[in-house]
Amino acid sequence: MTSQHLLTSETYLTDAYSGYGILLSHQDRNDEAKELFEQAIANAEKNDNAPKLTYALRVMGDFWKNRGNRLEAIPHYERALELAQKFSYKQDENKLYYRLSQCYQDYDQKEFERCLLNMYKSQKALRGEENEILED
């Protein structure tokens, strides 16, 4: 097996862990799902794969948020957001600000408003300011 093939296999492994974890979380097999999300994060870190790590962290945040533990979700979203900003993953940045605003909504008004403002700014950057009048 070539090193290129191995790298590709390792990349897909992160997706497999995340996808299987999502499936298990939908089946309320939460302990197993959490372990798979942790493996996805660890695998992406080991392979220094920022896009996959951003996704795995976001999924782990979703796992906690969807179980009503928003405070546990925040650090995962914040870490994913740092990566999204560092590597200019604009779509991810926008999604993460939205999720963070959901976490802070009933918890911290100042952070909630900060996330909304940043979500607005990231959406504006995604769309670009030109030709907005022509949108449907």
Kinemage of the C-alpha trace (Angstrom):
@kinemage 1
@onewidth
@group {chain A} dominant
@subgroup {mainchain}
@vectorlist {calphas} color= white
{ca met a 1} P 0.000 0.000 0.000
{ca thr a 2} L 1.434 3.397 -0.916
{ca ser a 3} L 1.653 6.190 1.612
{ca gln a 4} L -0.747 8.227 -0.529
{ca his a 5} L -3.324 5.438 -0.299
{ca leu a 6} L -2.801 5.151 3.462
{ca leu a 7} L -3.350 8.867 3.916
{ca thr a 8} L -6.574 8.651 1.934
{ca ser a 9} L -7.720 5.671 4.011
{ca glu a 10} L -7.003 7.548 7.215
{ca thr a 11} L -8.969 10.521 5.916
{ca tyr a 12} L -11.971 8.340 5.179
{ca leu a 13} L -11.667 6.740 8.600
{ca thr a 14} L -12.503 10.081 10.221
{ca asp a 15} L -15.659 10.301 8.088
{ca ala a 16} L -16.547 6.699 8.928
{ca tyr a 17} L -16.224 7.333 12.673
{ca ser a 18} L -18.334 10.496 12.406
{ca gly a 19} L -20.988 8.917 10.204
{ca tyr a 20} L -21.333 5.808 12.328
{ca gly a 21} L -21.466 7.970 15.451
{ca ile a 22} L -24.307 10.005 13.954
{ca leu a 23} L -26.182 6.804 13.146
{ca leu a 24} L -25.724 5.473 16.671
{ca ser a 25} L -26.800 8.771 18.221
{ca his a 26} L -30.039 8.590 16.205
{ca gln a 27} L -30.547 5.143 17.739
{ca asp a 28} L -29.964 6.581 21.252
{ca arg a 29} L -26.767 4.557 21.606
{ca asn a 30} L -25.133 7.635 23.052
{ca asp a 31} L -22.137 6.133 24.837
{ca glu a 32} L -21.046 4.338 21.677
{ca ala a 33} L -21.735 7.427 19.558
{ca lys a 34} L -19.653 9.626 21.859
{ca glu a 35} L -16.731 7.184 21.631
{ca leu a 36} L -16.886 7.254 17.833
{ca phe a 37} L -16.946 11.053 17.765
{ca glu a 38} L -13.901 11.064 20.045
{ca gln a 39} L -12.170 8.633 17.661
{ca ala a 40} L -13.041 10.857 14.698
{ca ile a 41} L -11.506 13.864 16.466
{ca ala a 42} L -8.400 11.890 17.455
{ca asn a 43} L -7.953 10.501 13.944
{ca ala a 44} L -8.251 13.939 12.337
{ca glu a 45} L -5.757 15.353 14.853
{ca lys a 46} L -3.318 12.484 14.256
{ca asn a 47} L -3.461 13.090 10.513
{ca asp a 48} L -3.325 16.870 10.863
{ca asn a 49} L -6.485 17.191 8.787
{ca ala a 50} L -8.051 20.554 9.620
{ca pro a 51} L -11.224 20.221 7.480
{ca lys a 52} L -12.068 16.809 8.947
{ca leu a 53} L -11.194 17.982 12.458
{ca thr a 54} L -13.468 20.999 12.060
{ca tyr a 55} L -16.299 18.690 11.010
{ca ala a 56} L -15.655 16.113 13.765
{ca leu a 57} L -15.623 18.829 16.429
{ca arg a 58} L -18.849 20.292 15.052
{ca val a 59} L -20.513 16.871 15.128
{ca met a 60} L -19.373 16.334 18.716
{ca gly a 61} L -20.827 19.736 19.604
{ca asp a 62} L -24.079 18.754 17.895
{ca phe a 63} L -24.106 15.525 19.894
{ca trp a 64} L -24.006 17.450 23.179
{ca lys a 65} L -26.366 20.227 22.069
{ca asn a 66} L -28.973 17.757 20.835
{ca arg a 67} L -28.900 16.058 24.223
{ca gly a 68} L -29.667 19.341 25.964
{ca asn a 69} L -26.119 19.848 27.256
{ca arg a 70} L -25.302 23.113 25.532
{ca leu a 71} L -22.476 24.015 27.903
{ca glu a 72} L -20.663 20.803 26.954
{ca ala a 73} L -21.143 21.623 23.258
{ca ile a 74} L -19.590 25.099 23.430
{ca pro a 75} L -15.889 24.129 23.718
{ca his a 76} L -16.195 21.799 20.719
{ca tyr a 77} L -17.879 24.495 18.643
{ca glu a 78} L -15.342 27.107 19.765
{ca arg a 79} L -12.395 24.899 18.825
{ca ala a 80} L -13.967 24.130 15.443
{ca leu a 81} L -14.574 27.848 14.936
{ca glu a 82} L -10.906 28.623 15.612
{ca leu a 83} L -9.932 26.180 12.875
{ca ala a 84} L -12.567 27.532 10.495
{ca gln a 85} L -11.261 31.066 11.013
{ca lys a 86} L -7.602 30.037 10.748
{ca phe a 87} L -8.144 28.278 7.413
{ca ser a 88} L -10.941 30.520 6.076
{ca tyr a 89} L -13.652 27.865 6.007
{ca lys a 90} L -16.382 30.472 5.606
{ca gln a 91} L -19.322 28.056 5.349
{ca asp a 92} L -18.214 26.243 8.510
{ca glu a 93} L -17.672 29.522 10.297
{ca asn a 94} L -21.256 30.570 9.574
{ca lys a 95} L -22.669 27.204 10.737
{ca leu a 96} L -20.623 27.338 13.916
{ca tyr a 97} L -21.727 30.857 14.823
{ca tyr a 98} L -25.324 29.716 14.384
{ca arg a 99} L -24.802 26.702 16.649
{ca leu a 100} L -22.990 28.785 19.245
{ca ser a 101} L -25.821 31.327 19.250
{ca gln a 102} L -28.217 28.445 19.986
{ca cys a 103} L -26.047 27.375 22.911
{ca tyr a 104} L -25.803 30.865 24.374
{ca gln a 105} L -29.404 31.929 23.687
{ca asp a 106} L -30.795 31.283 27.175
{ca tyr a 107} L -27.466 31.246 28.943
{ca asp a 108} L -25.365 34.331 28.127
{ca gln a 109} L -27.016 37.271 26.362
{ca lys a 110} L -23.725 39.016 25.573
{ca glu a 111} L -22.226 35.927 23.907
{ca phe a 112} L -25.527 35.250 22.139
{ca glu a 113} L -25.465 38.744 20.617
{ca arg a 114} L -21.767 38.428 19.704
{ca cys a 115} L -22.480 35.181 17.863
{ca leu a 116} L -25.430 36.703 16.026
{ca leu a 117} L -23.337 39.667 14.926
{ca asn a 118} L -20.520 37.395 13.759
{ca met a 119} L -23.005 35.120 12.000
{ca tyr a 120} L -24.351 38.178 10.170
{ca lys a 121} L -20.815 39.250 9.211
{ca ser a 122} L -19.878 35.780 7.999
{ca gln a 123} L -23.092 35.499 5.989
{ca lys a 124} L -22.392 38.874 4.443
{ca ala a 125} L -18.859 37.763 3.530
{ca leu a 126} L -20.205 34.533 2.030
{ca arg a 127} L -22.712 36.299 -0.146
{ca gly a 128} L -20.542 39.218 -1.077
{ca glu a 129} L -21.994 42.672 -1.123
{ca glu a 130} L -22.268 43.093 -4.863
{ca asn a 131} L -25.436 42.134 -6.698
{ca glu a 132} L -27.409 41.523 -3.500
{ca ile a 133} L -30.324 43.469 -4.919
{ca leu a 134} L -30.687 40.859 -7.658
{ca glu a 135} L -31.246 37.974 -5.211
{ca asp a 136} L -34.612 36.270 -4.977
